[in-house]
């Protein structure tokens, strides 16, 4: 008997969805930083054993969209409600349960098993946790509730065992040696974007997109050319920095992370270009892979 299924991770921004996904998959598939809206795509991470395949799916945090990029991000999150075999709704100990109640109402109507994960329990005391569980139980009465700390790996093994119990019988959906549905180039752009998120302040990271223009792999090394797109000339100046210091630092940090990810020597060239209002342009969003099928 072989089990297989899609386990989709949804929730509001910054509750720890990407950290959880990386713990469950055992690989660094999703960017996880302290900034909101880090995940922009729906990213799959695949866990394989001889008798099972779990296809985890990390999604952008649910938010009310202000521009077309955010509309696409919300569409990725909502699509995760339609094809799940098990749905993981992630919250944390500080979030107000009523936040984004419209999306929560959609979760409440799900007919598939829903596991509500209260993350970051290391940040609260036991008494308060009981109140939080009670409140969530009233909003999602059919959901199983599991307190966890994704960062500290507390409760994640228990969660994995419960998911295995809930998976339907099915042949695998992907090859057994496949780790994700995304190509190598996708992880190049995500890793560079992660370094930008960590290195720059304020609106800069949200105005940035990265495209991998060239990816040439040999047995021992990979030559990569990537373009960082921003919306304004002033942002381009900030990304490059005085005498190119800022872009050099980002490129160095990205190269180190890429070498770790691919296990090969990396030669990375980065360029910065202005693409005005790419976040609101359908054609550009399509080219960056933001329009869900």
C-alpha positions in Angstrom: 0.0 0.0 0.0 1.4 3.4 -1.1 0.2 6.7 0.3 0.6 10.1 -1.4 -1.0 13.5 -1.2 -0.8 17.2 -1.3 -0.3 19.0 2.1 -0.8 22.7 1.6 0.5 25.3 4.1 -1.5 28.5 4.4 -1.8 31.5 6.8 -1.1 35.1 7.3 2.3 36.7 6.7 5.2 36.2 9.1 3.7 33.3 11.2 6.5 30.9 10.2 5.1 28.9 7.2 8.4 28.8 5.4 10.4 27.8 8.5 7.9 25.0 9.0 8.1 23.9 5.4 11.9 23.7 5.5 11.7 21.6 8.8 9.2 19.2 7.3 11.0 18.7 4.0 14.5 18.7 5.6 15.9 21.0 3.0 16.0 24.7 2.6 13.3 25.1 -0.1 11.6 28.3 1.0 13.1 31.7 1.9 12.5 32.3 5.6 13.4 35.8 6.9 12.0 38.1 9.6 10.3 40.3 7.0 6.6 39.9 5.9 5.8 38.9 2.3 9.0 37.0 1.9 7.3 34.1 0.0 5.8 35.3 -3.3 5.2 32.0 -5.1 3.7 28.7 -4.3 6.6 26.4 -3.7 6.5 22.6 -3.4 8.8 20.5 -1.3 8.5 16.7 -1.7 9.2 14.1 1.0 9.7 10.6 -0.2 9.9 7.2 1.6 9.5 3.8 0.1 5.8 3.6 1.0 4.9 7.3 0.9 5.1 10.7 -0.9 4.1 13.9 0.8 4.0 17.0 -1.5 4.2 20.0 0.8 3.2 23.4 -0.6 4.3 26.7 0.9 2.2 29.7 0.0 2.5 33.5 0.3 1.0 35.0 3.5 -2.6 36.0 3.0 -3.1 39.8 2.7 -5.5 42.3 1.2 -3.9 43.1 -2.2 -2.7 46.7 -2.9 -1.3 46.0 -6.4 -1.2 43.2 -9.0 1.7 41.3 -7.6 -0.2 40.9 -4.3 -3.3 39.8 -6.2 -1.2 37.0 -7.7 0.2 36.1 -4.3 -3.3 35.9 -2.9 -4.4 33.7 -5.8 -1.5 31.3 -5.0 -2.8 31.1 -1.4 -6.4 30.6 -2.4 -5.4 27.9 -5.0 -3.9 25.9 -2.1 -7.5 25.5 -0.7 -8.7 23.8 -3.8 -6.3 20.9 -4.3 -5.2 19.9 -0.7 -5.5 16.4 0.7 -4.5 17.9 4.1 -4.5 21.6 4.9 -2.1 23.1 7.5 -3.3 26.5 8.7 -0.5 28.2 10.5 -0.9 31.0 13.1 1.2 32.0 16.1 0.8 33.1 19.7 0.6 36.8 19.0 -1.7 36.9 15.9 -5.3 38.0 16.4 -7.5 35.1 15.2 -9.9 37.6 13.5 -7.2 38.8 11.1 -8.3 38.1 7.5 -11.5 36.5 8.6 -12.7 36.1 5.0 -9.9 33.6 4.2 -10.5 31.9 7.6 -14.1 31.4 6.6 -13.0 29.7 3.4 -10.7 27.4 5.5 -13.7 26.6 7.8 -15.7 25.3 4.8 -13.0 22.8 3.8 -14.1 19.1 3.6 -10.5 17.8 3.8 -8.7 17.4 7.2 -7.5 20.8 8.5 -4.7 20.9 11.1 -4.4 24.3 12.9 -0.8 24.9 14.0 -0.2 27.5 16.7 3.5 28.3 16.1 6.1 30.1 18.2 4.7 28.6 21.5 8.2 29.3 23.1 7.1 32.9 23.1 4.1 32.5 25.5 3.3 30.8 28.8 1.1 27.7 29.3 -2.0 29.5 30.7 -2.2 31.9 27.8 -1.8 29.0 25.3 -4.9 27.4 26.7 -6.9 30.6 26.0 -5.5 30.8 22.4 -6.4 27.2 21.7 -10.0 27.8 23.0 -10.4 30.9 20.8 -9.2 29.1 17.7 -11.4 26.1 18.4 -14.4 28.4 18.4 -13.4 29.7 14.9 -12.4 26.4 13.3 -14.3 23.8 15.3 -13.5 20.9 12.8 -9.8 21.5 12.8 -7.3 19.5 14.9 -5.1 22.0 16.9 -1.4 21.4 17.5 0.9 23.8 19.3 4.4 23.8 17.7 7.6 25.7 17.5 8.9 25.3 14.0 12.2 27.1 14.7 12.9 24.8 17.6 11.5 21.6 15.9 9.0 21.2 18.7 5.9 19.3 17.6 7.1 18.8 14.0 7.7 15.1 14.3 4.2 14.6 15.8 2.8 16.7 13.0 4.6 14.6 10.4 3.2 11.4 11.9 -0.3 12.8 11.9 0.0 13.8 8.2 1.1 10.3 7.4 -2.0 8.9 9.0 -4.3 11.3 7.1 -2.7 10.7 3.6 -4.9 8.9 1.1 -3.8 5.7 -0.7 -2.3 6.8 -4.0 0.7 6.2 -6.3 3.4 8.9 -6.2 2.7 12.1 -8.2 6.4 12.9 -8.8 9.6 10.8 -9.4 10.8 9.5 -6.1 14.2 11.3 -6.3 12.5 14.7 -6.9 12.7 17.3 -4.1 10.7 20.2 -5.5 8.6 21.2 -8.6 10.8 24.3 -9.2 13.8 24.4 -11.6 17.3 25.3 -10.4 17.0 28.8 -11.8 14.1 29.5 -9.5 16.3 28.9 -6.4 19.0 31.1 -7.8 16.5 34.0 -7.9 15.1 33.2 -4.5 18.5 33.0 -2.8 19.6 36.4 -4.3 16.2 37.9 -3.3 16.7 36.6 0.2 20.0 38.4 0.6 18.4 41.6 -0.7 15.6 41.2 1.9 18.2 40.8 4.7 20.5 43.6 3.5 18.3 46.5 2.5 15.7 48.4 4.5 12.1 49.7 4.0 10.5 49.4 0.7 13.5 48.3 -1.4 13.1 44.5 -1.0 9.5 44.7 -2.0 10.3 46.7 -5.2 12.8 44.1 -6.3 12.5 41.0 -8.5 15.4 38.8 -9.8 15.7 37.0 -13.1 18.3 34.3 -13.8 19.5 35.1 -17.3 22.0 32.4 -17.7 22.8 29.1 -15.8 25.7 27.1 -17.3 26.6 24.0 -15.3 29.7 21.9 -15.5 30.7 18.9 -13.4 32.4 21.1 -10.8 31.0 24.6 -11.2 28.0 26.7 -12.3 28.3 30.1 -14.1 25.3 32.3 -13.3 24.2 35.7 -14.7 21.3 37.3 -12.9 19.5 40.7 -13.2 18.0 42.5 -10.3 15.0 44.6 -11.3 13.9 47.6 -9.4 11.1 50.2 -10.1 13.1 53.5 -9.9 16.5 54.9 -10.6 16.9 55.9 -6.9 16.3 52.3 -5.9 19.0 51.2 -8.4 21.4 53.6 -6.7 20.6 52.1 -3.3 21.0 48.5 -4.5 24.4 49.2 -6.1 25.5 51.4 -3.2 28.5 53.8 -3.0 31.2 52.5 -5.4 29.3 49.3 -5.7 29.9 48.2 -2.1 26.2 47.1 -1.5 25.8 45.0 -4.6 29.2 43.4 -4.0 28.2 42.3 -0.5 24.8 40.9 -1.7 26.5 39.0 -4.5 29.2 37.6 -2.2 26.5 36.4 0.4 24.4 35.0 -2.5 27.3 33.2 -4.0 28.2 31.5 -0.7 24.5 30.4 -0.2 24.3 29.1 -3.8 27.5 27.1 -3.3 26.0 25.5 -0.2 22.7 24.9 -2.0 24.1 23.3 -5.2 27.3 21.8 -3.7 29.5 23.3 -6.5 31.7 26.4 -7.1 29.6 29.3 -8.2 30.6 32.2 -10.5 27.9 34.8 -10.1 27.5 38.0 -12.1 24.8 40.4 -11.1 23.3 43.4 -12.9 20.8 46.0 -11.8 18.1 47.3 -14.2 15.1 49.6 -13.8 11.7 48.2 -14.9 9.1 50.8 -13.9 6.0 49.5 -12.2 6.7 45.8 -12.8 4.6 44.9 -9.8 1.5 46.2 -11.6 2.2 45.0 -15.2 0.5 41.8 -16.2 3.1 41.0 -18.9 6.0 41.4 -16.5 4.3 39.5 -13.7 3.7 36.7 -16.3 7.4 36.7 -17.2 8.4 36.5 -13.6 6.0 33.5 -13.1 3.4 35.2 -10.9 0.2 34.4 -12.7 -1.1 31.1 -11.3 -2.4 28.6 -13.9 
